[in-house]
């Protein structure tokens, strides 16, 4: 047997769903705190970020979360932990990390960094509810 296959961590699909939900929730909360601290006394920026975050949750991340729930429940267990997210989602995560770093470069207005942190954080927290739902309820019924 291949050494890499023997050393690979494999878990049940519900474990991966719970882990995905926890990651979305914790990362989202940390971004909300970071963005909220920056925008605390700037109500226009704050309200705009909240509105954009909700739109992003319902129009983009909800769809991604639903697909993730269906994908993870479709796997036969045990599943390699690297399949926590689909390849496309890993790419989106990498792009978001790079954009977050770029927003902290000198010369970038802190309001911009706070705006995107708060909006993305709120979107992650709101959309994580679908991952939690998939974890609590199990596979969707046909």
Secondary structure, DSSP 8 states (H G I E B T S, - for coil): --HHHHHS-EE-HHHHHHHHHHHHHHHHHHHHHHHHHHHTT-HHHHHHHHHHHHHHIIIIIHHHHHHHHHHHHHS-SSEEGGGGS-HHHHHHHHHHHHHHHHTTSTTS-HHHHHHHHHHHHHHHHHHHHHHHHHHHH-S---
